[in-house]
Amino acid sequence: MRTTSPRYYFSTRDLLMLAALAALGGVTSTYINAIGRMIQSLVGVPGGFQWAAGLHVLWLTLAVGLTGKQGAGTMAGLLKGAVELLTGNTHGLLIVLVDVVAGVLVDIGFLPFRDKDRLPGYLLAGGLASASNVFVFQLFAALPADILSYGAIVILGGVAGLSGVVFAGFLAHILLAALRRAGVVKDRPPQPMGRRAYPIFLASAVLLTAALTFYLFTTQRGAATVAIGGAVAAPYAYPETHGDLPAITADTTLRGVTTRYTGIPVRDLLTPAEPAADADLLLVQAADGYAFFISMTEVQTSTGLLLASQGRGQDASYDIVGAANSKAWVRGVTQLTVIGSVTLEVGGAVAQPAPYNPVDWQFAMDSITLNVGDGPRKVQGAPLNQILLALQPTAEATTVILTAAEPVSLPLADVLGDDDIRLFNLIGETTITFAVARMDGTVIAPQVTAIEVK
């Protein structure tokens, strides 16, 4: 009896499996990062943050094991990157590049093994893919000033690779074996692509990686000048003005790696601009539209917060390095904007009423793309329930009133029980306003001017 081969290499089942794994990987990455940061703060040693790197790649090695097909890692990586991008990952398109590179390396890691269901293939694929994230991120970071820092980066990559061997390799192999024994999934013999198709597929993946890299380098390169303005008496453009400010070299730490950078202290950059006495924040804006803030207290007290130059002359661009919050390490800086006093009154039936200040909650913030009527933009927000719990609502409190053009009333119990309701910062050119919305982008109250518990 004559049989016909499937028309498509990836079946509908395969595509649904890849989509499900990518969605799980993309959603859990936020929580894995949060746990990684917590462990890093407890351990306090280089590489502490990368212990969980293999958990990001686990989904990609599972994709290969569950489908039994070459190229499944790359497809899962591309889909996972898209999920993370669309759910507001602060790295933007860079996270897509990270996941695509990891997926390609997963497929390459399995390639030398004839029996792709054996443990060595998983170990190699998981280790290579997990280590790659360190080097891809470093490719778009400000370049360190000393050669010893490159050694630290290699060590950190080794820690990430070991994490991949354990979690994306060994753990993935155990999980697949357990699922097969339980009858949840059936044995599927590895199915290679055609001899002509696989080189084309691999070349397409490499071209996609190169295109993303080129695009990111192009869009993240800032202008040759940085505009310094906002709540200042004497705005100016650096280095056209005050280009003779002396540079210093300082050791700064990002993702567990201490690196030496050379640049102009940000506080020295602001001094000639004469910031307002009541200034609270410094808004850092990049060429690609990304923006985050740094407290003026950190600006004035940090010895390692620098504007580091990349390149010379018209090819120069500038990066902010050394911020306490990794989200404020910004590549391709175009503007430094001083923001005056920015707080939101939060009070009512609470034991400890206090204004909300974004600086106090910057490490609890997550990003989404939000449209409050002026077009979609990336914003950061903190969980409203955590903000209210910190103020200790009284026992008789039942309602949260969001003061806006059209006030919104929410049951206090619903707000306290829902981590998805966030207070977002709407960053303008010279000011920050606030909105309450859900993490899926549903706006509850735009332009909130006060919050009252009743």
Secondary structure, DSSP 8 states (H G I E B T S, - for coil): ------SSSS-HHHHHHHHHHHHHHHHHHHHHHHHHHHHHHHH-STTGGGGGHHHHHHHHHHHHHHH-BTTHHHHHHHHHHHHHHHTT-TTTHHHHHHHHHHHHHHHHHHTT-SSTTSHHHHHHHHHHHHHHHHHHHHHTS---SSHHHHHHHHHHHHHHHHHIIIIIIIIHHHHHHHHHHTTSS-----B---TTHHHHHHHHHHHHHHHHHHHHHHHH---SSEEEEESBSS-EEETTSSTT---EEEEEEETTEEEEEEEEEHHHHHGGG-B-TT--EEEEEETTS-EEEEEHHHHHH-SS-EEEEESSGGG-EEEEE--SSGGG-BSSEEEEEEE----BEEEESBSS---B-GGGGGGG-EEEEE-SSS--EEEEEEEHHHHHHHH-B-TT--EEEEESSS-EEEEHHHHHT-TTEEEEEEE-SS-EEEEEEETTS-EEESS--EEEE-
